[in-house]
Amino acid sequence: MYRVLWKQVVQFLRSRRSRPLLSAAVVLSLAGWLPRAAAAQSPGEPPARRRAIDVGAFVGAARHSLAGTHLGLIPDRNHVFASLQLAIEIVGNRLLRVAYAPQLLPLVVVTNNPTDQTVRLAGGGTFIVEGPPSPVLGVGVAPISVEAQLCPQRRICVYGGGAAGAVWFGRAVPVRDARAFNYTFEFGGGLRWKYASVHSLVVGYKFHHLSNAYTARENPGLDAAVLVVGYTRELGSHRR
């Protein structure tokens, strides 16, 4: 019985009716083999590069706001910034990359900001006057942010970028008739030193501007030349 069955199989394979089946088998075999062959690497070939995803924490400080030299008109203000950043690579290779880099600012401090002081009248009425200046705190976000990085050496990179967002302060900034809500933009750059496999230290400079975009009675604007230091860590990510 087995010999008869084997003869029938051989006759079918030799016939023209078997050609579509054989062709389909060849195609399916190639479809399964080609991806494995493409994914395989020779022993001397470097491993596939992973798409860069970094998280970072930064602190920035600026003294004596740049009054009258750029966009802002208010002098004698100091700034302190604390920010968190997530940088997701858009395009790049081992030498150059461009990343989407939104920021969260849990702390923004501006010094010498005017305060409101309530004065009570003898007849029972009150009115508000400008009180002594004091620091004002705020929080912000910069969802529009792009960063480019060039790494001519394995451990040293040069970066540059810009961002736009908003800051909410506890009271009007930088003058009483402005607003507590302000729009911001910034641009700058610096150096990144990769001291370990996934750890880096950053030092840089950025120009920072805030204003209410003429949505309040006054809009003098406030500029800052900010020195920035920070730390970044590369997260695990998928292969390119």
C-alpha positions in Angstrom: 0.0 0.0 0.0 2.8 2.4 0.8 4.5 1.7 -2.5 1.3 2.5 -4.4 0.8 5.7 -2.4 4.5 6.7 -2.9 4.1 6.2 -6.7 1.0 8.4 -6.7 2.9 11.2 -4.9 5.8 11.0 -7.3 3.5 11.1 -10.3 1.7 14.1 -8.9 5.0 16.0 -8.3 6.1 15.3 -11.8 2.9 16.5 -13.3 2.0 20.1 -14.2 -0.7 20.2 -11.6 2.0 20.2 -8.9 3.7 23.4 -10.1 1.5 25.9 -8.3 1.9 24.0 -5.1 5.6 23.9 -5.4 5.8 27.6 -6.3 3.7 28.4 -3.2 6.0 26.3 -1.0 9.1 28.1 -2.3 7.5 31.5 -1.7 6.5 30.6 1.9 10.0 29.2 2.6 11.6 32.4 1.4 9.2 34.5 3.4 10.2 32.8 6.5 13.9 32.7 5.8 14.6 36.2 4.5 13.6 38.1 7.7 15.9 35.8 9.8 18.7 36.3 7.3 18.3 40.1 7.4 18.2 40.1 11.2 21.3 37.9 11.5 24.7 39.7 11.9 28.1 38.5 11.1 30.5 38.2 14.0 32.4 41.3 13.1 29.4 43.5 12.5 28.5 46.0 15.3 25.1 45.5 17.1 22.1 47.4 15.9 21.9 50.9 17.4 19.0 51.6 19.8 16.8 54.7 19.4 17.9 57.2 22.0 15.4 58.1 24.8 16.9 60.2 27.6 15.5 61.7 30.8 17.2 64.6 32.5 17.1 67.0 35.5 18.5 70.5 35.2 19.1 73.6 37.3 19.6 77.0 35.8 20.4 80.5 37.3 20.6 84.0 35.8 21.6 87.3 37.4 20.5 90.8 36.3 17.9 90.4 33.6 19.0 91.7 30.1 17.0 94.9 30.1 16.8 96.8 26.8 19.3 94.6 25.0 16.9 92.0 23.6 13.1 91.8 24.1 12.6 92.5 27.8 12.5 95.9 29.4 12.8 95.0 33.1 16.2 95.2 34.8 17.6 93.9 38.1 15.8 90.5 38.2 17.4 87.2 39.0 16.1 83.9 37.9 16.2 80.3 39.1 14.9 77.3 37.1 14.5 73.7 37.9 13.4 71.5 35.0 12.8 67.9 34.0 13.2 66.8 30.4 12.3 63.8 28.2 14.2 63.6 24.9 12.9 61.2 22.3 15.0 60.7 19.2 13.2 61.6 16.0 16.0 60.9 13.5 19.7 60.3 14.0 22.7 58.0 14.0 25.8 57.6 16.1 27.2 61.0 15.1 24.1 63.3 14.9 20.6 63.1 16.3 17.5 65.3 16.5 15.0 64.8 19.4 11.7 66.0 20.6 12.5 67.2 24.1 9.5 68.5 26.1 10.1 70.1 29.5 8.4 70.3 32.9 9.4 73.1 35.2 8.3 72.4 38.8 10.1 75.6 40.0 10.7 79.0 38.5 11.8 81.9 40.7 12.0 85.6 39.7 13.4 88.0 42.3 12.5 91.6 43.0 9.0 91.2 41.8 6.4 93.9 43.0 3.9 92.9 45.6 0.4 94.3 46.4 -0.1 95.9 49.8 -3.6 96.7 51.1 -4.1 100.0 52.9 -7.1 100.5 55.2 -8.6 103.9 55.5 -9.9 105.4 58.7 -13.4 105.5 57.3 -13.4 101.7 56.7 -12.4 101.6 53.0 -9.3 100.0 51.5 -7.1 100.4 48.5 -4.1 98.6 47.1 -0.7 100.1 46.6 2.6 98.6 45.5 4.5 97.0 48.3 8.1 96.0 48.7 9.5 93.7 46.1 10.0 90.0 46.9 10.6 86.7 45.0 7.7 85.1 43.2 7.4 81.4 42.5 5.9 79.7 39.5 5.5 76.4 37.6 5.7 75.8 33.9 5.7 73.5 30.9 7.4 73.7 27.5 5.7 71.1 25.2 7.2 72.6 22.0 10.8 71.7 22.2 13.4 70.4 19.8 17.1 69.5 20.5 19.9 68.5 18.1 23.1 66.8 19.3 26.4 66.3 17.6 28.9 63.7 19.0 32.3 64.0 17.3 33.8 61.8 20.1 32.3 58.9 21.9 32.0 60.7 25.3 31.7 64.3 24.3 28.6 65.8 22.5 27.6 69.3 21.5 23.9 70.2 21.7 21.6 73.0 20.8 17.9 73.6 20.7 14.9 75.7 21.5 11.6 75.5 23.4 8.3 77.3 23.9 5.7 77.0 26.6 4.1 78.9 29.5 4.7 79.7 33.2 2.1 80.3 35.9 3.3 82.5 38.8 1.8 83.3 42.2 1.1 86.9 41.1 1.6 89.2 38.2 5.1 89.2 36.6 7.2 91.3 36.0 5.0 94.3 37.0 1.7 94.8 38.8 -0.4 95.5 35.7 1.0 92.5 33.8 -0.3 88.9 34.3 0.6 85.9 36.5 0.3 83.7 33.3 3.1 84.2 30.9 4.3 82.7 27.6 7.9 81.7 27.3 10.5 80.8 24.7 14.2 79.9 24.9 17.1 78.8 22.9 20.7 77.8 23.7 23.3 75.0 23.7 26.2 73.5 25.5 28.3 70.3 26.1 27.3 66.9 27.3 29.9 64.6 28.8 29.0 60.9 28.9 31.0 59.7 31.9 29.4 56.2 32.0 27.5 53.9 29.6 24.0 55.6 30.1 24.9 58.6 32.4 25.9 62.1 31.3 26.6 65.5 32.8 25.5 68.7 31.0 26.7 72.3 31.1 25.2 75.0 28.9 23.7 78.4 28.3 20.3 79.5 27.2 18.5 82.8 26.5 15.1 82.8 28.1 12.2 85.3 27.5 8.8 85.5 29.1 5.9 87.9 28.5 2.1 87.9 28.4 1.9 88.5 24.7 -0.1 91.8 25.1 -2.9 90.1 26.9 -2.7 92.4 29.9 -2.5 96.2 30.5 1.3 96.1 30.5 3.7 93.8 28.8 7.3 94.9 29.3 8.8 91.3 29.0 11.6 89.8 31.0 14.8 88.3 29.6 17.5 86.1 31.2 20.9 84.8 30.3 20.8 81.4 32.1 23.7 79.1 33.0 22.5 75.5 33.0 23.9 72.4 34.6 22.2 69.0 34.6 22.3 65.2 34.5 20.8 62.9 31.9 20.2 59.1 31.8 19.5 57.0 28.7 16.6 54.6 29.1 16.1 51.2 27.6 14.6 51.5 24.2 13.7 49.5 21.1 16.2 48.7 18.2 16.1 50.8 15.1 
